[in-house]
Amino acid sequence: MSNYTHHTAPTQFVEANGIRFAYRRFGKKEGVPLVFNPHILGNMDSWDPAITDGLAQHREVILFDNAGVSNSSGEVPHTFAEMATNAGIFIDALGLKQVDILGFSIGSMIAQNIALQRPDLVRKLVIVGSGPRNGDAIPLTPESQILFTNKYGNLDDFWIDGFFTPSAASQAAAKAFLKRRDARVDNRDIPINEKVQSAQFAALQEWGKPVGERFAYLKDIKMPVLIVGGTSDVIFYTINSFYLQQNLPNAQLILYPDSAHGMLFQYPELFVEHTEIFLRG
């Protein structure tokens, strides 16, 4: 068991294919490592320590910045497929032969592409707040268009509006999450820059375009998949989680009540329990 935690794991670097990837790894060094892929505008400090440390009790957790994000060098590609290729390069550079992948929001779309490109590498897949290519209201729902065009003085207000429902319970969970997220003091990741945002939005636009028969590509993701969503997701409508479950050959779906896009941050203990059961099975 590593002595490091979410708050203390040092940022390390590995170079591959001309990219210097920043990463942190901690947890129990047994079994299959779990590699995290964050949401739009996210980096290693965007994750909830209640989730990363919770899952690290049973396995090694690996957080990383993909090419061009925060402390990693290179350019951010304009498609999720290319981002997935870079993620595979990073995993190979660590010398790992098999991993589980967890992706949240656009990270879940990158995760789908990693599974498609590298079925030999990915044992199990956890996709959270997700949607398939050409899903309903992808790339942007009317609600998310408003969120992204609002002038937020504090980006945390954007996350609260987009990731949590207006209910008192969900808003309280939002404040608790932000406090946990920001508790790391030393060696924090550098902020996301505007080039990252434009590239990630371009990739999201591309993900909204139809390619062949709708959802047919999902039949090629054959490993076990856990889909987790919120009942009131306005970033990627909840119907998209059902599309994933119906079209993936080996998938199960969990929806959390009174929750939006950030349901995992609203119910971190429950999410850890459900994810651990899935990965252990």
N, C-alpha and C positions, 0 to 999 in steps of 0.2 A: 504494500500500500504506500503510495507516495505521501510524503508529509505536506505536500502543497495543497492549496485549496484554490477556489476561484479568485480569491483576493490576493493570494501570495504567489501563485504560479508565475515564474519569470517568463518574459517574452523571449522566445528563441527564434532563430532564423535558419532556413535551409534554402539553398539555391538550386534551381533546376530549370532548364530550358530558358536561361537568361532572366529568370524571375527570382527575386529574393523574397520568399514567403515568410511572413511573421506568424508565429503560432505559440500556443500554450498547451501543455498536456499535464494532466494530473489525474489522480484516482487510483483504483485498484488495478494493478498490472496483471490481470488475468483475463482469459477469454478474448473476445473480439472487441477492439476499440470502437468508440462511437464518435464520429466526426460530425460537427455542427456546422450548418450553413445558415447565416443570419438573414434577417429581413432587409428590405430596401433601406439604404442609408445606414445599415448596421455594421458593426465591427465586433471585436472580441469583447468589448465592454458593454455591448447591448443585451447580453444574455442575463437571465435571472439567476443569481447565485443559488437560490433555493432549488433550482432545477439542475444546474450543472453539478453542484456539490452533492445533491441528492442522488443523481445517477452515478456519480463518481464513487459512491459507496460500494458499488458492485462491479464496476468496469473502469477502464481508462477512458477519459473524456479528452477530446482534442478540439480546441477552438483555433480557427485560423482566419486570416485576412486573405481573401482571394486576390488575384493579380490586380494591381492598381488601387486597392482599397487600403486606406489608413497606412499602416507601417509596411505594407508589401509594395514592392516595386512593380514596374510594368504598367500596362494600359488596361483599363477595364473594357472587355469586349462588348459588342452591341447585340449579342444573342446569348441566351441561357445555355445553348449547346456549347459555345466556345468557353463560357465560364465553367461549365462542367468538365471540359477537357483540361482546363487549368487546374481544377480541383483534383482530377485524377493524377496529373503530373505531380502535384504537391503530395498526395498520398503515396505515390510511388517513391518520391524522394525520401520519405520517412522509412522506406523499406518494408511497408506493410503489405501483406499478401491478401488479407481479407478484412473488411471493415463493415460496420453498420453505419448508416447515414441518417442523420436527422436534419430536416430542412424546414424552416419556418418562412411563410409568405413567399417572396421570390426565391428564397433559399430552397423551398420545396420544389420549385420548378427546375432549379439547378439540380436538385437531388434526383428528380425524375430522369433528367438527362444523363446523370452519372450512371444510374441504373441501366439505362438503355445502352450507353456506350461501353460500360464495363460490368456486365453481368457476372463475370468471373470474380470481380473484386468485391461486390456488394452482397452481403449475406441477407440483411433485412433493411427495410426502409421505413422511416417514420416521417410522414409529411403532414404539416400542421398549417392551418389557415391557407389552404391550397386551392388550386384549380387546374383543370386540364388545359391543354392548348385549345384555343378557340372556345373556351367556356363562356357561360352567360356573363355579359357585361365585363368581359376581359378585353382590353386592358384596364379600363377605368369605369367603375360604377358612377352614376350621377352624384352619389354621396361622396365618393373619394375625389371626384373632380372638384367639388366644393372645398374639401379638406386641403387638397394640394394647392389650390389657388388662394386660400385665405392667407392673410399676412399675419403669421404668428410671431409675436415678439419673443416667445420662448418655445423652442421646438418640443418641449415636454407637453405643452398644451395640445400640440398636434397628436402626439401619441395617446394622450388621454381621450381626446375626441374620437380618434380612429380605432383604438384598440379596446375600448371599454364602453359599456352601455351607460345611459344616463342614470340608472338606478343608484340608490344610495350605497348598496352593497358593492356594486361594480366600481363606483367612484372611490370608495374606501380602499378597495383592492388595488386600484391604480396608484394611489398615493403610497401604499405600502410597497408596491413593486418598484416604483421610482427610488424610494429610499434604499431598498436592497440593491438595486442595480448600480447606484452611485456610491456604494460603501467602499469600493476599492479606492485606495488613496495613491499608492505608489505605482509607477510604471504603467500608467494608463495609455490606451491607444490614442493616436492622434485623430482629430476630427475628420469627418468625411468632407471632401471638397466638391466643388460644383461639377467637375468633370465626371466624377463617379455618378452623381445624380443623373446627368444627361444620358450617360451610357446605359445605366440601369433602366431608365424610362424607355430608351430605344429598344432594349431587350424585351421589356414588357409589351410594347407595341407589337413587336414581331411575334410574341407568344399569342397574341390575340388573332393572328391571321390563320385562316384554315389551310391545312396541308393534307390533301387526300381525304379519305373518308373520316368524318368527325369521330374523334376518340379512338380510332383504330390502333394508333400507336401504343395505347395502353396495354393491349394484348401481349406486347413484347416484354412487359415488365412482369416477370414471372415469379420473382422472389416474394416472400410474405411482406405485406405492406400494412402499416397501421396509419389510418387517416384520423386526425383529430381536428374538430372544428367547433365554432361557437354558433349558437342558435340564431344570433342576430348580427352576423358579420356583414358590414357594409363596405368593406374593402374588396373582398372576394365573396360574393354571395354564397350562402350556405348550400344552395342547390348544387354548386360545383363540387362539394364534397361528396354528394350523392352520385354525381356523374362518375367521379373517380372510383367509388366503391362498386358501382354497377359494372364498370368496364375493365377494371383490373382483375386478373384471374384469381388472385389470392389476397383479398383485402378485407379488412374489418374497419368499421367506422364508429367513432365515439363523438358525440356532441355534448358540450357542457351547457347547462342552463344559464339564462340571463347573462350571456357572454357574447362578446364581439370578436374582432380579429385577434386580440391578444388573450384569448381564453387560457392559454397555458400559463400566462403570468397572473391571471386571476385565480386559478386553481393549481398552484405549483405542486403541492403535495400530492394531489390526486393525479396530476399529469405524470409525475415521477412514478407513482405506483402503477398506473396503467402502462406506461412505457416499459417499466422494468418487467412486468408480467409478460408483455409481448416479446421483449428481447430475450427473456429467459426461456420462453417456451420452445 
